[in-house]
């Protein structure tokens, strides 16, 4: 009986944490990333996508730096959006439109994304990168909105 109760409690805790939305450290194109899976994600369907690129101060290989600013930082403090949120950490600081295009291609291939609701945001150098991406005609047409922060 005690073993059954332990299994039940473990399952209940696992399900309740996933039902609240889960943020996990992952890799996107070999880059560190934090991915937030919204409530209900495991049941399928497509979700709005918010992709964040940090500034030079958060670039590198320390994934925890992604929790300093931007959406992943807010999520770590308890904010739970109804969107798939992915913060991507460039190792070299500046992110260009080619890299952003490749990151988005991998994300849309591997995650449940509503292709009409893709939003980009970035801080400082990340903001410059997403603006360049949005202003490139071949790329910008695929984005619902950009929110640069400096």
N, CA, C and O atoms as a DFTB+ gen file, in Angstrom:
600 C
 N C O
     1  1       0.822      -1.189       0.000
     2  2       0.000       0.000       0.000
     3  2       0.867       1.255       0.000
     4  3       0.595       2.209      -0.729
     5  1       1.923       1.244       0.832
     6  2       2.812       2.392       0.930
     7  2       3.496       2.647      -0.420
     8  3       3.660       3.796      -0.831
     9  1       3.894       1.566      -1.107
    10  2       4.546       1.697      -2.407
    11  2       3.580       2.291      -3.433
    12  3       3.971       3.146      -4.228
    13  1       2.336       1.847      -3.421
    14  2       1.324       2.362      -4.333
    15  2       1.072       3.849      -4.074
    16  3       0.926       4.625      -5.018
    17  1       1.021       4.242      -2.818
    18  2       0.820       5.642      -2.459
    19  2       1.989       6.496      -2.946
    20  3       1.781       7.601      -3.448
    21  1       3.210       5.997      -2.802
    22  2       4.398       6.714      -3.261
    23  2       4.354       6.917      -4.770
    24  3       4.645       8.010      -5.255
    25  1       3.995       5.883      -5.512
    26  2       3.881       5.976      -6.969
    27  2       2.807       6.987      -7.348
    28  3       3.021       7.811      -8.237
    29  1       1.662       6.934      -6.690
    30  2       0.562       7.849      -6.974
    31  2       0.973       9.302      -6.719
    32  3       0.704      10.178      -7.541
    33  1       1.625       9.556      -5.580
    34  2       2.049      10.921      -5.258
    35  2       3.081      11.427      -6.260
    36  3       3.021      12.585      -6.675
    37  1       4.019      10.582      -6.649
    38  2       5.015      10.972      -7.640
    39  2       4.374      11.326      -8.972
    40  3       4.756      12.313      -9.602
    41  1       3.407      10.533      -9.405
    42  2       2.690      10.801     -10.643
    43  2       1.890      12.091     -10.542
    44  3       1.890      12.891     -11.478
    45  1       1.217      12.303      -9.434
    46  2       0.426      13.519      -9.234
    47  2       1.300      14.763      -9.280
    48  3       0.918      15.768      -9.879
    49  1       2.467      14.704      -8.653
    50  2       3.380      15.849      -8.667
    51  2       3.891      16.111     -10.079
    52  3       3.956      17.265     -10.504
    53  1       4.251      15.069     -10.806
    54  2       4.747      15.229     -12.174
    55  2       3.668      15.821     -13.076
    56  3       3.947      16.728     -13.860
    57  1       2.458      15.323     -12.975
    58  2       1.374      15.827     -13.815
    59  2       1.003      17.253     -13.454
    60  3       0.731      18.058     -14.344
    61  1       0.985      17.585     -12.176
    62  2       0.600      18.937     -11.788
    63  2       1.639      19.951     -12.235
    64  3       1.276      21.063     -12.619
    65  1       2.929      19.601     -12.197
    66  2       3.942      20.554     -12.642
    67  2       3.849      20.758     -14.149
    68  3       4.047      21.877     -14.622
    69  1       3.553      19.713     -14.916
    70  2       3.426      19.866     -16.359
    71  2       2.158      20.623     -16.709
    72  3       2.137      21.373     -17.685
    73  1       1.100      20.440     -15.928
    74  2      -0.150      21.150     -16.177
    75  2       0.007      22.645     -15.948
    76  3      -0.784      23.438     -16.458
    77  1       1.021      23.034     -15.187
    78  2       1.266      24.451     -14.926
    79  2       2.165      25.070     -15.985
    80  3       2.411      26.276     -15.940
    81  1       2.646      24.316     -16.904
    82  2       3.618      24.793     -17.870
    83  2       5.013      24.468     -17.361
    84  3       5.267      24.524     -16.157
    85  1       5.912      24.130     -18.265
    86  2       7.253      23.687     -17.890
    87  2       8.279      24.439     -18.720
    88  3       8.117      24.590     -19.931
    89  1       9.334      24.910     -18.068
    90  2      10.467      25.514     -18.767
    91  2      11.662      24.581     -18.620
    92  3      12.023      24.185     -17.512
    93  1      12.270      24.236     -19.754
    94  2      13.396      23.299     -19.754
    95  2      14.582      23.898     -20.498
    96  3      14.418      24.658     -21.452
    97  1      15.777      23.539     -20.041
    98  2      16.978      23.908     -20.778
    99  2      17.163      22.881     -21.882
   100  3      17.141      21.676     -21.628
   101  1      17.347      23.359     -23.108
   102  2      17.500      22.485     -24.276
   103  2      18.574      23.053     -25.194
   104  3      19.256      24.017     -24.846
   105  1      18.715      22.453     -26.355
   106  2      19.619      22.949     -27.396
   107  2      18.805      23.191     -28.662
   108  3      17.984      22.360     -29.050
   109  1      19.038      24.326     -29.298
   110  2      18.458      24.652     -30.607
   111  2      19.657      24.947     -31.511
   112  3      20.414      25.879     -31.241
   113  1      19.834      24.186     -32.551
   114  2      20.986      24.328     -33.449
   115  2      22.308      24.278     -32.682
   116  3      23.270      24.944     -33.067
   117  1      22.364      23.512     -31.625
   118  2      23.570      23.409     -30.820
   119  2      23.764      24.556     -29.838
   120  3      24.736      24.567     -29.083
   121  1      22.851      25.516     -29.843
   122  2      22.937      26.664     -28.932
   123  2      22.096      26.404     -27.688
   124  3      21.061      25.742     -27.763
   125  1      22.536      26.920     -26.550
   126  2      21.729      26.827     -25.342
   127  2      20.396      27.530     -25.558
   128  3      20.318      28.563     -26.223
   129  1      19.372      26.958     -24.993
   130  2      18.041      27.567     -25.093
   131  2      17.228      27.162     -23.869
   132  3      17.429      26.092     -23.295
   133  1      16.322      28.026     -23.491
   134  2      15.298      27.674     -22.509
   135  2      13.986      27.656     -23.267
   136  3      13.632      28.624     -23.939
   137  1      13.266      26.546     -23.155
   138  2      11.980      26.390     -23.828
   139  2      10.895      26.267     -22.777
   140  3      10.971      25.436     -21.873
   141  1       9.881      27.114     -22.913
   142  2       8.715      27.041     -22.036
   143  2       7.584      26.402     -22.823
   144  3       7.181      26.900     -23.874
   145  1       7.077      25.291     -22.298
   146  2       5.941      24.595     -22.888
   147  2       4.693      25.025     -22.124
   148  3       4.593      24.769     -20.925
   149  1       3.738      25.674     -22.794
   150  2       2.557      26.167     -22.085
   151  2       1.629      25.042     -21.638
   152  3       1.742      23.902     -22.089
   153  1       0.725      25.385     -20.757
   154  2      -0.285      24.438     -20.278
   155  2      -1.016      23.852     -21.488
   156  3      -1.454      24.596     -22.365
   157  1      -1.150      22.543     -21.538
   158  2      -1.860      21.863     -22.618
   159  2      -1.005      21.491     -23.811
   160  3      -1.490      20.831     -24.729
   161  1       0.260      21.898     -23.823
   162  2       1.121      21.640     -24.974
   163  2       1.195      20.162     -25.322
   164  3       1.191      19.791     -26.496
   165  1       1.261      19.324     -24.297
   166  2       1.403      17.874     -24.520
   167  2       0.175      17.264     -25.195
   168  3       0.238      16.140     -25.691
   169  1      -0.935      17.992     -25.217
   170  2      -2.159      17.480     -25.840
   171  2      -2.226      17.789     -27.329
   172  3      -3.181      17.398     -28.001
   173  1      -1.220      18.487     -27.853
   174  2      -1.183      18.783     -29.277
   175  2      -1.733      20.152     -29.599
   176  3      -1.993      20.957     -28.705
   177  1      -1.906      20.408     -30.873
   178  2      -2.335      21.729     -31.324
   179  2      -1.120      22.611     -31.553
   180  3      -0.012      22.286     -31.125
   181  1      -1.335      23.712     -32.222
   182  2      -0.248      24.640     -32.506
   183  2      -0.373      25.871     -31.623
   184  3      -1.477      26.323     -31.320
   185  1       0.771      26.408     -31.213
   186  2       0.814      27.503     -30.256
   187  2       1.526      28.716     -30.830
   188  3       2.410      28.573     -31.676
   189  1       1.154      29.905     -30.381
   190  2       1.950      31.086     -30.728
   191  2       3.381      30.866     -30.244
   192  3       3.608      30.190     -29.240
   193  1       4.333      31.435     -30.957
   194  2       5.746      31.253     -30.633
   195  2       6.384      32.607     -30.362
   196  3       6.256      33.536     -31.159
   197  1       7.070      32.709     -29.238
   198  2       7.882      33.887     -28.921
   199  2       9.323      33.409     -28.837
   200  3       9.647      32.517     -28.054
   201  1      10.190      34.013     -29.655
   202  2      11.611      33.670     -29.634
   203  2      12.390      34.904     -29.186
   204  3      12.223      35.993     -29.736
   205  1      13.238      34.717     -28.184
   206  2      14.031      35.797     -27.605
   207  2      15.515      35.565     -27.851
   208  3      16.024      34.457     -27.681
   209  1      16.206      36.642     -28.257
   210  2      17.659      36.628     -28.389
   211  2      18.228      37.673     -27.435
   212  3      17.835      38.838     -27.502
   213  1      19.149      37.283     -26.544
   214  2      19.672      38.203     -25.539
   215  2      20.720      39.158     -26.100
   216  3      21.107      39.077     -27.266
   217  1      21.160      40.054     -25.241
   218  2      22.234      40.966     -25.584
   219  2      23.601      40.346     -25.361
   220  3      23.713      39.181     -24.980
   221  1      24.639      41.136     -25.603
   222  2      26.014      40.644     -25.479
   223  2      26.332      40.134     -24.075
   224  3      27.106      39.189     -23.917
   225  1      25.738      40.754     -23.060
   226  2      26.025      40.360     -21.683
   227  2      25.532      38.977     -21.318
   228  3      26.030      38.371     -20.369
   229  1      24.561      38.468     -22.058
   230  2      24.007      37.141     -21.765
   231  2      24.433      36.108     -22.800
   232  3      24.054      34.942     -22.692
   233  1      25.209      36.510     -23.795
   234  2      25.701      35.567     -24.810
   235  2      26.801      34.716     -24.197
   236  3      27.358      35.065     -23.156
   237  1      27.108      33.617     -24.834
   238  2      28.182      32.746     -24.362
   239  2      27.714      31.325     -24.167
   240  3      26.914      30.820     -24.954
   241  1      28.203      30.668     -23.122
   242  2      27.873      29.266     -22.896
   243  2      27.222      29.008     -21.540
   244  3      26.901      27.861     -21.229
   245  1      27.021      30.034     -20.735
   246  2      26.354      29.894     -19.439
   247  2      24.848      30.047     -19.645
   248  3      24.334      31.166     -19.668
   249  1      24.156      28.946     -19.790
   250  2      22.717      28.978     -20.087
   251  2      21.923      29.728     -19.028
   252  3      20.889      30.317     -19.343
   253  1      22.378      29.721     -17.791
   254  2      21.667      30.421     -16.706
   255  2      21.532      31.916     -16.997
   256  3      20.618      32.560     -16.482
   257  1      22.423      32.475     -17.811
   258  2      22.350      33.891     -18.163
   259  2      21.038      34.219     -18.879
   260  3      20.579      35.360     -18.830
   261  1      20.431      33.232     -19.543
   262  2      19.148      33.460     -20.226
   263  2      18.010      33.728     -19.247
   264  3      16.947      34.208     -19.644
   265  1      18.226      33.423     -17.981
   266  2      17.194      33.648     -16.971
   267  2      17.318      35.033     -16.331
   268  3      16.549      35.369     -15.431
   269  1      18.277      35.833     -16.787
   270  2      18.499      37.159     -16.226
   271  2      17.451      38.154     -16.721
   272  3      16.806      38.830     -15.919
   273  1      17.283      38.243     -18.023
   274  2      16.359      39.194     -18.647
   275  2      15.473      38.453     -19.642
   276  3      15.706      37.282     -19.942
   277  1      14.481      39.128     -20.138
   278  2      13.638      38.562     -21.187
   279  2      12.596      37.589     -20.682
   280  3      12.431      37.419     -19.474
   281  1      11.894      36.951     -21.601
   282  2      10.768      36.081     -21.243
   283  2      11.126      34.925     -20.318
   284  3      10.359      34.608     -19.409
   285  1      12.277      34.288     -20.532
   286  2      12.637      33.150     -19.678
   287  2      12.876      33.582     -18.245
   288  3      12.622      32.814     -17.317
   289  1      13.359      34.795     -18.051
   290  2      13.522      35.337     -16.708
   291  2      12.187      35.536     -16.020
   292  3      12.035      35.215     -14.841
   293  1      11.201      36.075     -16.769
   294  2       9.859      36.253     -16.208
   295  2       9.212      34.908     -15.892
   296  3       8.551      34.758     -14.864
   297  1       9.402      33.940     -16.770
   298  2       8.833      32.608     -16.551
   299  2       9.446      31.974     -15.308
   300  3       8.740      31.350     -14.516
   301  1      10.758      32.130     -15.135
   302  2      11.425      31.583     -13.952
   303  2      10.880      32.204     -12.661
   304  3      10.956      31.600     -11.591
   305  1      10.329      33.421     -12.778
   306  2       9.754      34.103     -11.607
   307  2       8.263      33.830     -11.448
   308  3       7.622      34.387     -10.557
   309  1       7.703      32.968     -12.315
   310  2       6.325      32.556     -12.128
   311  2       5.342      32.945     -13.210
   312  3       4.201      32.485     -13.175
   313  1       5.727      33.773     -14.174
   314  2       4.828      34.149     -15.259
   315  2       4.613      32.948     -16.175
   316  3       5.577      32.277     -16.544
   317  1       3.375      32.668     -16.546
   318  2       3.054      31.495     -17.362
   319  2       2.242      31.909     -18.592
   320  3       1.012      31.914     -18.542
   321  1       2.912      32.255     -19.689
   322  2       2.192      32.672     -20.897
   323  2       1.490      31.510     -21.599
   324  3       1.811      30.344     -21.367
   325  1       0.546      31.836     -22.442
   326  2      -0.184      30.828     -23.220
   327  2       0.479      30.659     -24.588
   328  3      -0.203      30.511     -25.601
   329  1       1.796      30.683     -24.608
   330  2       2.558      30.565     -25.849
   331  2       3.785      29.704     -25.598
   332  3       4.241      29.560     -24.464
   333  1       4.304      29.143     -26.663
   334  2       5.586      28.461     -26.621
   335  2       6.641      29.567     -26.624
   336  3       6.639      30.415     -27.515
   337  1       7.534      29.568     -25.647
   338  2       8.545      30.617     -25.521
   339  2       9.921      29.966     -25.538
   340  3      10.206      29.063     -24.752
   341  1      10.772      30.441     -26.450
   342  2      12.114      29.882     -26.553
   343  2      13.125      31.026     -26.548
   344  3      13.104      31.898     -27.416
   345  1      14.002      31.004     -25.561
   346  2      15.111      31.956     -25.485
   347  2      16.361      31.244     -25.964
   348  3      16.726      30.191     -25.443
   349  1      17.018      31.830     -26.967
   350  2      18.178      31.193     -27.598
   351  2      19.428      32.011     -27.285
   352  3      19.422      33.234     -27.424
   353  1      20.497      31.339     -26.863
   354  2      21.725      32.004     -26.454
   355  2      22.821      31.848     -27.503
   356  3      23.423      30.781     -27.621
   357  1      23.082      32.913     -28.267
   358  2      24.217      32.837     -29.193
   359  2      25.525      32.785     -28.405
   360  3      25.651      33.449     -27.376
   361  1      26.478      32.019     -28.866
   362  2      27.758      31.927     -28.163
   363  2      28.637      33.135     -28.448
   364  3      29.517      33.462     -27.652
   365  1      28.411      33.794     -29.560
   366  2      29.290      34.847     -30.054
   367  2      28.728      36.244     -29.855
   368  3      29.404      37.211     -30.205
   369  1      27.550      36.398     -29.323
   370  2      26.991      37.727     -29.055
   371  2      26.015      38.198     -30.099
   372  3      24.806      38.174     -29.870
   373  1      26.509      38.625     -31.238
   374  2      25.636      39.161     -32.269
   375  2      24.976      38.026     -33.029
   376  3      25.617      37.026     -33.353
   377  1      23.693      38.186     -33.311
   378  2      22.956      37.187     -34.077
   379  2      22.520      37.842     -35.386
   380  3      21.996      38.956     -35.375
   381  1      22.732      37.165     -36.503
   382  2      22.363      37.749     -37.791
   383  2      21.112      37.078     -38.353
   384  3      20.618      36.096     -37.798
   385  1      20.612      37.617     -39.453
   386  2      19.349      37.116     -40.017
   387  2      19.454      35.675     -40.502
   388  3      18.462      34.948     -40.466
   389  1      20.621      35.245     -40.951
   390  2      20.791      33.852     -41.386
   391  2      20.648      32.904     -40.201
   392  3      19.960      31.888     -40.289
   393  1      21.301      33.243     -39.095
   394  2      21.196      32.411     -37.894
   395  2      19.760      32.371     -37.386
   396  3      19.255      31.308     -37.025
   397  1      19.108      33.522     -37.357
   398  2      17.705      33.572     -36.902
   399  2      16.836      32.706     -37.800
   400  3      15.976      31.975     -37.310
   401  1      17.050      32.780     -39.109
   402  2      16.286      31.959     -40.043
   403  2      16.490      30.474     -39.771
   404  3      15.530      29.703     -39.800
   405  1      17.716      30.070     -39.510
   406  2      18.010      28.664     -39.228
   407  2      17.400      28.222     -37.900
   408  3      16.880      27.112     -37.791
   409  1      17.464      29.087     -36.898
   410  2      16.853      28.778     -35.603
   411  2      15.340      28.597     -35.772
   412  3      14.767      27.631     -35.267
   413  1      14.707      29.518     -36.475
   414  2      13.256      29.417     -36.682
   415  2      12.881      28.175     -37.487
   416  3      11.857      27.547     -37.214
   417  1      13.688      27.818     -38.465
   418  2      13.415      26.611     -39.258
   419  2      13.444      25.376     -38.366
   420  3      12.584      24.503     -38.483
   421  1      14.432      25.301     -37.476
   422  2      14.515      24.144     -36.584
   423  2      13.338      24.124     -35.609
   424  3      12.765      23.068     -35.339
   425  1      12.984      25.290     -35.085
   426  2      11.878      25.352     -34.134
   427  2      10.565      24.949     -34.796
   428  3       9.823      24.136     -34.245
   429  1      10.267      25.503     -35.963
   430  2       8.988      25.197     -36.615
   431  2       8.919      23.741     -37.081
   432  3       7.832      23.184     -37.239
   433  1      10.070      23.140     -37.297
   434  2      10.111      21.728     -37.684
   435  2       9.841      20.809     -36.486
   436  3       9.192      19.773     -36.632
   437  1      10.335      21.185     -35.312
   438  2      10.335      20.282     -34.163
   439  2       9.338      20.611     -33.055
   440  3       9.212      19.845     -32.100
   441  1       8.641      21.712     -33.160
   442  2       7.704      22.118     -32.103
   443  2       6.335      22.408     -32.711
   444  3       6.210      22.596     -33.922
   445  1       5.309      22.442     -31.859
   446  2       3.939      22.732     -32.289
   447  2       3.755      24.246     -32.361
   448  3       3.435      24.889     -31.361
   449  1       3.960      24.812     -33.558
   450  2       3.960      26.261     -33.736
   451  2       2.869      26.685     -34.705
   452  3       2.696      26.079     -35.762
   453  1       2.134      27.734     -34.336
   454  2       1.184      28.377     -35.244
   455  2       2.000      29.310     -36.145
   456  3       2.481      30.347     -35.688
   457  1       2.157      28.948     -37.409
   458  2       3.013      29.689     -38.344
   459  2       2.568      31.137     -38.546
   460  3       3.357      31.959     -39.011
   461  1       1.322      31.463     -38.206
   462  2       0.836      32.834     -38.340
   463  2       1.045      33.670     -37.082
   464  3       0.701      34.852     -37.049
   465  1       1.606      33.055     -36.056
   466  2       1.792      33.752     -34.780
   467  2       3.209      33.544     -34.257
   468  3       3.416      33.004     -33.171
   469  1       4.180      33.987     -35.057
   470  2       5.582      33.911     -34.655
   471  2       6.046      35.322     -34.326
   472  3       5.963      36.228     -35.155
   473  1       6.536      35.494     -33.101
   474  2       6.948      36.795     -32.597
   475  2       8.416      36.729     -32.188
   476  3       8.855      35.756     -31.575
   477  1       9.167      37.765     -32.529
   478  2      10.573      37.836     -32.156
   479  2      10.789      38.987     -31.195
   480  3      10.201      40.057     -31.352
   481  1      11.625      38.768     -30.211
   482  2      12.027      39.823     -29.305
   483  2      13.499      39.644     -29.000
   484  3      14.038      38.541     -29.090
   485  1      14.142      40.742     -28.637
   486  2      15.560      40.676     -28.329
   487  2      15.981      41.876     -27.523
   488  3      15.303      42.903     -27.486
   489  1      17.107      41.723     -26.882
   490  2      17.659      42.759     -26.027
   491  2      18.987      43.217     -26.608
   492  3      19.872      42.392     -26.836
   493  1      19.148      44.501     -26.852
   494  2      20.397      45.098     -27.299
   495  2      20.880      44.450     -28.600
   496  3      20.269      44.660     -29.648
   497  1      21.965      43.668     -28.555
   498  2      22.468      43.018     -29.773
   499  2      21.422      42.069     -30.353
   500  3      21.309      41.942     -31.572
   501  1      20.660      41.405     -29.493
   502  2      19.570      40.550     -29.967
   503  2      18.488      41.354     -30.668
   504  3      17.903      40.899     -31.651
   505  1      18.222      42.564     -30.154
   506  2      17.243      43.455     -30.779
   507  2      17.708      43.873     -32.165
   508  3      16.914      43.909     -33.105
   509  1      18.994      44.191     -32.293
   510  2      19.540      44.569     -33.601
   511  2      19.387      43.418     -34.593
   512  3      19.050      43.632     -35.757
   513  1      19.636      42.208     -34.127
   514  2      19.511      41.040     -34.999
   515  2      18.094      40.800     -35.475
   516  3      17.874      40.514     -36.652
   517  1      17.115      40.915     -34.560
   518  2      15.736      40.665     -34.988
   519  2      15.212      41.768     -35.895
   520  3      14.392      41.511     -36.777
   521  1      15.686      43.012     -35.682
   522  2      15.287      44.102     -36.585
   523  2      15.841      43.865     -37.983
   524  3      15.134      44.051     -38.974
   525  1      17.093      43.458     -38.065
   526  2      17.700      43.153     -39.370
   527  2      16.931      42.021     -40.049
   528  3      16.673      42.069     -41.252
   529  1      16.570      41.010     -39.276
   530  2      15.789      39.900     -39.806
   531  2      14.444      40.394     -40.351
   532  3      14.052      40.054     -41.467
   533  1      13.753      41.194     -39.552
   534  2      12.422      41.682     -39.942
   535  2      12.479      42.577     -41.173
   536  3      11.523      42.622     -41.948
   537  1      13.584      43.287     -41.361
   538  2      13.714      44.203     -42.494
   539  2      14.218      43.512     -43.761
   540  3      14.269      44.129     -44.825
   541  1      14.586      42.252     -43.653
   542  2      15.016      41.483     -44.825
   543  2      13.765      40.901     -45.470
   544  3      13.099      40.063     -44.862
   545  1      13.428      41.326     -46.696
   546  2      12.147      40.937     -47.308
   547  2      11.851      39.445     -47.312
   548  3      10.712      39.049     -47.063
   549  1      12.836      38.615     -47.587
   550  2      12.578      37.173     -47.639
   551  2      12.243      36.592     -46.273
   552  3      11.567      35.567     -46.186
   553  1      12.701      37.227     -45.218
   554  2      12.488      36.710     -43.878
   555  2      11.331      37.391     -43.152
   556  3      10.497      36.724     -42.540
   557  1      11.284      38.702     -43.221
   558  2      10.342      39.486     -42.448
   559  2       8.881      39.161     -42.674
   560  3       8.060      39.364     -41.779
   561  1       8.540      38.664     -43.838
   562  2       7.144      38.351     -44.148
   563  2       6.590      37.201     -43.313
   564  3       5.376      37.003     -43.265
   565  1       7.455      36.449     -42.663
   566  2       7.015      35.288     -41.879
   567  2       6.784      35.595     -40.409
   568  3       6.460      34.692     -39.637
   569  1       6.944      36.855     -40.002
   570  2       6.882      37.237     -38.595
   571  2       5.649      38.087     -38.345
   572  3       5.356      39.011     -39.104
   573  1       4.921      37.766     -37.267
   574  2       3.719      38.537     -36.908
   575  2       4.103      39.879     -36.284
   576  3       3.449      40.891     -36.535
   577  1       5.163      39.887     -35.470
   578  2       5.602      41.127     -34.823
   579  2       7.010      40.961     -34.277
   580  3       7.469      39.849     -34.018
   581  1       7.692      42.104     -34.108
   582  2       8.983      42.119     -33.441
   583  2       8.916      43.126     -32.293
   584  3       8.265      44.166     -32.397
   585  1       9.592      42.800     -31.212
   586  2       9.650      43.701     -30.060
   587  2      11.115      43.836     -29.657
   588  3      11.615      43.062     -28.841
   589  1      11.808      44.836     -30.241
   590  2      13.193      45.053     -29.861
   591  2      13.281      45.873     -28.573
   592  3      12.485      46.786     -28.351
   593  1      14.247      45.540     -27.737
   594  2      14.462      46.277     -26.477
   595  2      15.930      46.684     -26.432
   596  3      16.821      45.885     -26.720
   597  1      16.162      47.927     -26.068
   598  2      17.575      48.362     -25.980
   599  2      17.822      49.076     -24.675
   600  3      18.942      49.515     -24.414
